[in-house]
Amino acid sequence: MNYLGHAFLSFGDSELITGNMIGDHVKGKLALDLLPPVIKKGIELHRKIDQMTDSHPASLRAGLLFRSDYGRYSGAIMDTLFDHFLANDPKHFPSQEDLLQFTQSVYNSLSLHQQYFPVGFAAYYPHMVQHNWLFNYRNMKGIEKSLHGLANRAKYIPPINKAYEIFVTNYYQLNQCYYDFIDDMIKFAKTEIDS
């Protein structure tokens, strides 16, 4: 899961959302221990969600489509694509307006805890809000931009255009992988939060 997925799997708790969204930018135990307990729990949840995603059979199956061209980056590509399918899942976001309201709620939650943003996240957070990255996972152009953003951050990733072509060509197969994955992930995240 990417940003939308991590926000969604925080179930509306503003501190969990913050930890879950900044998780990739907090390195080491010392940095973790300086944060409030629920934000820390959100970061730990982020890491567990990433581990679960990387090992889930549906995620692995989807990643095979990208493995020969993108190797170890196939997981990061799938994280982005799963956010697209989540944004279009009528069970969780029946309309564009529902998704839009959710994204605004996430940004409001994050704004309450900006003092805990790591430098990397703080640098692009204004762009995330201004261009509503979370909402734009819903459309094809938004996914294309997200994949290019991944390519800009990943130093050795091969040209990303082919990943978008694979996504479009295998859209329904990848969507089915998402459906085989999402309920397990929701159950997993709720269990981790309650433990």
C-alpha positions as CSV (number, residue, x, y, z in Angstrom):
1,M,0.0,0.0,0.0
2,N,1.1,3.5,-0.7
3,Y,-0.1,6.8,1.0
4,L,-3.8,6.3,0.4
5,G,-3.7,2.7,1.7
6,H,-1.7,3.7,4.8
7,A,-4.1,6.5,5.6
8,F,-7.1,4.3,5.0
9,L,-5.7,1.5,7.3
10,S,-5.4,4.0,10.2
11,F,-9.2,4.1,10.5
12,G,-9.6,7.8,11.2
13,D,-7.3,8.1,14.2
14,S,-5.3,11.3,13.5
15,E,-2.1,10.2,15.3
16,L,-2.2,6.8,13.7
17,I,-2.7,8.5,10.3
18,T,0.4,10.7,11.0
19,G,2.6,7.8,12.0
20,N,1.4,5.6,9.2
21,M,1.9,8.4,6.6
22,I,5.4,9.4,7.8
23,G,6.6,5.8,8.3
24,D,9.0,5.6,5.4
25,H,10.8,8.7,6.6
26,V,11.5,7.7,10.2
27,K,14.7,5.7,10.6
28,G,16.1,4.0,13.6
29,K,14.8,3.3,17.1
30,L,16.1,6.6,18.6
31,A,14.0,8.7,16.3
32,L,11.0,6.5,16.9
33,D,11.3,6.8,20.7
34,L,11.2,10.7,20.5
35,L,7.6,10.6,19.1
36,P,4.3,10.4,21.0
37,P,3.1,6.8,21.7
38,V,0.2,6.7,19.1
39,I,2.3,8.3,16.3
40,K,5.0,5.7,17.1
41,K,2.4,3.0,17.0
42,G,1.4,4.4,13.5
43,I,4.9,4.1,12.3
44,E,5.2,0.5,13.6
45,L,1.8,-0.2,11.9
46,H,3.2,1.2,8.7
47,R,6.1,-1.2,8.8
48,K,3.9,-4.2,9.6
49,I,1.5,-3.3,6.7
50,D,4.5,-3.1,4.4
51,Q,5.7,-6.6,5.5
52,M,2.2,-8.0,5.2
53,T,1.8,-6.5,1.7
54,D,5.2,-7.8,0.6
55,S,4.4,-11.3,1.6
56,H,0.7,-11.6,0.7
57,P,0.0,-14.2,-2.1
58,A,-2.1,-11.7,-4.1
59,S,0.5,-9.0,-3.9
60,L,3.2,-11.5,-4.9
61,R,1.1,-12.7,-7.8
62,A,0.5,-9.2,-9.0
63,G,4.2,-8.3,-8.6
64,L,5.2,-11.1,-11.0
65,L,3.8,-9.1,-13.9
66,F,6.6,-6.5,-13.2
67,R,9.3,-8.7,-11.8
68,S,11.3,-9.3,-15.1
69,D,11.4,-5.6,-16.0
70,Y,11.6,-4.0,-12.5
71,G,13.1,-6.6,-10.1
72,R,13.0,-5.4,-6.5
73,Y,11.0,-2.3,-7.5
74,S,8.0,-4.4,-8.5
75,G,6.7,-4.2,-4.9
76,A,6.9,-0.4,-4.8
77,I,5.0,-0.3,-8.2
78,M,2.3,-2.6,-6.8
79,D,2.0,-0.3,-3.7
80,T,1.1,2.6,-6.0
81,L,-1.3,0.5,-8.1
82,F,-3.1,-0.9,-5.1
83,D,-3.9,2.7,-4.0
84,H,-5.6,3.2,-7.4
85,F,-7.8,0.2,-6.9
86,L,-8.6,1.2,-3.3
87,A,-9.5,4.7,-4.6
88,N,-12.0,3.1,-7.0
89,D,-13.3,0.5,-4.6
90,P,-17.1,1.1,-4.4
91,K,-17.2,-0.7,-1.0
92,H,-14.9,1.9,0.6
93,F,-15.4,4.9,-1.6
94,P,-18.8,4.7,-3.3
95,S,-18.3,8.0,-5.1
96,Q,-15.6,10.6,-5.9
97,E,-17.1,12.8,-3.3
98,D,-16.6,10.1,-0.6
99,L,-12.9,9.8,-1.6
100,L,-12.5,13.6,-1.7
101,Q,-14.0,14.0,1.8
102,F,-11.7,11.2,3.1
103,T,-8.6,12.9,1.6
104,Q,-9.5,16.2,3.2
105,S,-10.0,14.5,6.5
106,V,-6.5,12.9,6.2
107,Y,-4.9,16.3,5.4
108,N,-6.7,17.8,8.4
109,S,-5.4,15.1,10.7
110,L,-1.9,15.5,9.4
111,S,-2.0,19.3,9.9
112,L,-2.6,18.7,13.6
113,H,0.8,17.0,13.9
114,Q,3.1,18.8,11.5
115,Q,5.7,19.3,14.2
116,Y,6.4,15.6,14.1
117,F,7.0,15.5,10.3
118,P,10.5,14.3,9.3
119,V,12.3,16.6,7.0
120,G,11.7,14.5,3.8
121,F,7.9,14.3,4.4
122,A,7.7,17.9,5.4
123,A,9.3,19.0,2.2
124,Y,6.7,17.5,-0.1
125,Y,3.6,17.5,2.2
126,P,2.5,20.9,0.8
127,H,2.6,19.5,-2.7
128,M,0.7,16.5,-1.6
129,V,-2.1,18.7,-0.3
130,Q,-2.0,21.3,-3.1
131,H,-2.3,18.6,-5.8
132,N,-4.3,16.2,-3.7
133,W,-2.2,13.2,-4.4
134,L,-4.5,10.9,-2.3
135,F,-7.5,11.8,-4.5
136,N,-5.6,11.6,-7.8
137,Y,-4.8,7.9,-7.3
138,R,-8.3,7.4,-8.5
139,N,-7.6,8.4,-12.1
140,M,-5.2,7.0,-14.7
141,K,-3.3,10.3,-15.1
142,G,-2.8,10.4,-11.4
143,I,-1.4,6.9,-11.4
144,E,0.9,7.7,-14.3
145,K,2.2,10.8,-12.3
146,S,2.6,8.6,-9.1
147,L,4.7,6.1,-11.1
148,H,6.9,8.9,-12.4
149,G,7.3,10.2,-8.9
150,L,8.4,6.8,-7.8
151,A,10.9,6.8,-10.7
152,N,12.3,10.2,-9.6
153,R,12.9,8.9,-6.0
154,A,14.3,5.5,-7.0
155,K,17.8,6.0,-8.2
156,Y,18.2,2.8,-10.3
157,I,14.7,1.9,-11.4
158,P,14.4,1.2,-15.2
159,P,12.3,3.6,-17.3
160,I,8.8,3.6,-15.7
161,N,6.7,3.9,-18.9
162,K,6.7,0.2,-19.3
163,A,5.2,-0.3,-15.8
164,Y,2.3,1.9,-16.8
165,E,1.8,-0.1,-20.0
166,I,1.8,-3.4,-18.0
167,F,-0.7,-1.8,-15.6
168,V,-3.1,-0.8,-18.4
169,T,-2.7,-4.1,-20.3
170,N,-3.3,-6.2,-17.1
171,Y,-5.8,-3.9,-15.4
172,Y,-8.5,-6.4,-14.6
173,Q,-6.1,-9.1,-13.4
174,L,-4.4,-6.6,-11.1
175,N,-7.7,-5.4,-9.9
176,Q,-8.6,-9.0,-8.9
177,C,-5.3,-9.3,-7.0
178,Y,-6.3,-6.1,-5.1
179,Y,-9.7,-7.7,-4.2
180,D,-8.0,-10.9,-3.1
181,F,-5.8,-8.7,-0.8
182,I,-7.7,-5.9,0.7
183,D,-10.0,-7.7,3.2
184,D,-7.1,-9.6,4.6
185,M,-5.2,-6.3,5.0
186,I,-8.1,-4.6,6.8
187,K,-8.4,-7.5,9.2
188,F,-4.6,-7.5,9.8
189,A,-4.4,-3.8,10.4
190,K,-7.3,-3.8,12.9
191,T,-5.8,-6.7,14.8
192,E,-2.4,-4.9,15.0
193,I,-4.1,-1.7,16.2
194,D,-6.0,-3.6,18.9
195,S,-3.0,-5.5,20.1
